[in-house]
Amino acid sequence: MSLEILLAAALEATLSLLAEAGFGDAVRDLKDRLARTDARQRRAALEQAMHGRVLASATLVGTYQKQR
């Protein structure tokens, strides 16, 4: 039970940080998808969202490095 609480708190903190970093729309979309799916679908939605954010971050870093 306490592991679930810690995991939920960590997930909420991560989502809050992503929202603060400018990914608010993606976070809201992810929360909506997580609220209405089963565990396997939630895991897939989280992995898809994180993959998209990693790609977006990598693109931003690549663009920044090319401009320097």
Secondary structure, DSSP 8 states (H G I E B T S, - for coil): -HHHHHHHHHHHHHHHHHIIIIIHHHHHHHHHHHHTS-HHHHHHHHHHHHHHHHHHHHHHHHHHHHH-
